[in-house]
Amino acid sequence: MKLETGNLRLLFPGETEAVHALRAAALDRAVSLPVPTGMEEDWRRTDPRRFAIEALPPAGAPARVTPDGAESLDAFYDVVVRVGSAGWSVEDRSGVLAGGEVTLRTLPEALEADPERTAGLWNLVPAPRPDDRFESLARAFHSLALVLRVKPGASLDRGVLVRWREPEGRLFAPALLVDVGADASLAVTEVVESSGDGPSLSLGLTRFAVGDGGRLRLAHVQRAGTGSVRMGFTHGTLGAGASLDAVTVHAGADLVRTRFSADAAGRGAAARVGGLFLASAGQHLDQQTLQIHSAPDTTSDLLYKGAVRDDGHSVYRGLIAASRGAVRINAYQRNNNMVLNEGARADSLPGLLIDADDLKCTHGATIGSIDPGQIHYLRARGLSEPEARRLILDGFFEEITSRLPIPALRDAVRVLLGSRLTA
Amino acid sequence: MTDLPTDSRLIDDYKHGFVTPVDEDTVPPGLNDDIIRTISRKKGEPDWMLEFRRKAFRAWQRKSEPRWAHVSYPPIDYQAIRYYSAPKSLAYNNGELDPEVKKTFERLGIPLDERQRLEGVAVDAVFDSVSVATTHQKMLEEKGIIFCSFSEAVKKVPDLIRQYLGSVVPVGDNFFAALNSAVFTDGSFCYIPPGVKCPVELSTYFRINAAGTGQFERTLIVADRGSQVSYLEGCTAPMRDENQLHAAVVELVALEDAQIKYSTVQNWYPGDEQGRGGIYNFVTKRGHCRGARSKISWTQVEVGSAITWKYPGCVLEGDGSVGEFYSVAFTNRRMQADTGTKMIHIGRNTRSTIVSKGISAGESVNTYRGLVSVLPGAAGARNHSQCDSLLIGDRCSANTFPVVESENPAAILEHEATTSRISEDQLYYLQSRGIDPEAARSLIVNGFCRDVFKQLPLEFSVEAVKLLEIKMEGSIG
């Protein structure tokens, strides 16, 4: 597949002019940006050549099918969306979609219903790091883009679950736009899986906008197969007094590179961001976070915790960016890493980029291992060494796991981590 | 670049901004193989030194200028710089010091006359490209300590130079280190024999005087087994409208159980209110803890230079070796500083401590950049880093870009950083006790820097506090 605008019509036939225009603009942008070589500061720890975009054919838009194959977790949500190679389906379990409080549309539908707002959200980029070739490619080759909108003042009791099951042997580019109206409240959980352990390449795009006084809880659980190479780009803005509570869990895939950013753009906005990751044999996890403060009186609190074992390698890169005029802000960023055995590697690059003066920004990073004193304590109480190590790690992860929105999801993540740790 | 004479229009608080009227022996501007041969010939160097320079020059030609630092400046024309400048009378008077040069160092408070010397400090003074005087030589010689200008060391102890020169910072290490290795004209060399504790503080004072030149000095300190030395470095330059380049290389080697303490007070001319002129301070400093239980400690107080680009680091190879970095970086007006440290843990049970205090005022940009790396064999390695930034005024920036990486499960690394401004509560408290706002700010800043200042040798510590006070004047935010 060549990165040419002419190919877009062949790959995605029958699309509306509006969608095609978005694809073409994104592809133009992508090809105008330099191809990373690995010499760039941003790419020194992850080989960009491993993201061979042109090697796999893009997956076309899946067809809409009737809901099928419920899993136990699904019972805890109002709406369940399942996307797989057989098609995609929506299950309106509590009737919220029928009631009109919440709408779920595809990108073409949303562009027709509300063109400006949809295109604005689609093209939203984080100001301090605007240009990313791969992010533009995610827009150009998106397989299925869903737009979730909550009316002002509305709130969902349980929320929306989106299951992405990526196909093997394809370039899969799912996109999710979340638009939370003023004073509205929503919880969205994304679970990413693969249909097998064969090679796949995924470019995920998530955009959110939370209106004044709105509240969004985002959870992203990635447990893709061992052949999965993936990139994720999440970015959104928070209005005045709005709040975000986001948790990302990475336990699968072969190679992951993600960027999460949130812009506290309205006075008094607050963001709480959590991350949990485990890199085992052969895995490489490269995560970047960006806490942007462009309005006064805003706060952000970030905690990323991870463990590396076997020959796993994790890279965490964080940045707090306070623009001029963003006064009386309080931003915190912490990254804790556990290196569980020789051969594993953890890199931490926390950063502060400050252009305002009346503020408090703090970051902390640690890399260490399981404290032998703690193991000794537990062994003295009759636990075996593996049991003791497990218990300590569970405790280490629990600080993030407990932030997940639904108890059933927390349990699912605990089980997932347990299986990865004993594998 | 035009060379404007320093005149009364450039009235400034920078009291070291005068020019000394001496005849200078220089080479034409530009950098090529002939210039390198000329420099080497003027210094009467052996062939291996010329080869060292030419190898570095070839490495430099292959490299491009690093642009990753958080600083901005117009392109530098490396062919417009004169790479050699020496006071003429030095050569003519058979080594007897030019009275003007001597007066310069006296005005700077650096006594070269041993009769009036500062008690307990031996000085090597570098004026533009050459070392003009080294005091205390006799007393040091009795202890077996070699402390002399680099040029002298090449003649006196060529074997030591050949063994250690470029062994910590190789000729092709980076763009500016390669440039320095090709054209460096002088500097200091110091060797402490096994088991000797150097009885005095050794010191180098760097002074850029001539216009259109750069300063490219080289310092090499070797502390043999079980020896100890404390080394001080200070720098100033005249006020000029042009930017001058200072690209130095400092190499420290600590063998088994040896300790080196390296302290710097850097007060190069920082440029005027509009950001015109000032020194580009692009320096490579690195220490190598080669032997077990050796220790290298860097302390720096950076208050000058238009742009600072410098990362004194330690390669901790010997088991149980220790690296330390204490830094205060103050930026004002349009100054830009991108500075920090690198700690590379190779040996077992190696330890490092980083304390960095950045203060930005005016429209300056102050960036901490650091690397702590634990290699697979460094079991039991331990690092603690603390980087604090203080903002004075709303037009300055403070950035922190640390990198922490570990490949060993038995290593513990901690990094903390904060950025804030002077708290209103602290100011209010001090003002309510009758202290005026400027003195109160100064007091708070001094407290903020205390952890670093207390690492300096006493004379420097007093000087540093005063210097920071002068630099802070008028920077109320």
Interface residues (C-beta under 8 A of the other chain):
Chain A: E41 R324 V327 N337 V339 L340 N341 E342 G343 A344 R345 A346 D347 S348 L349 P350 G351 L352 L353 I354 D355 A356 D357 D358 L359 K360 C361 T362 H363 G364 A365 T366 I367 G368 S369
Chain B: W68 V374 P376 S389 L391 I392 G393 D394 C396 S397 A398 N399 T400 F401 P402 V403 V404 E405 S406 E407 N408 P409 A410 A411 I412 L413 E414 H415 E416 A417 T418 T419 S420 R421 G477
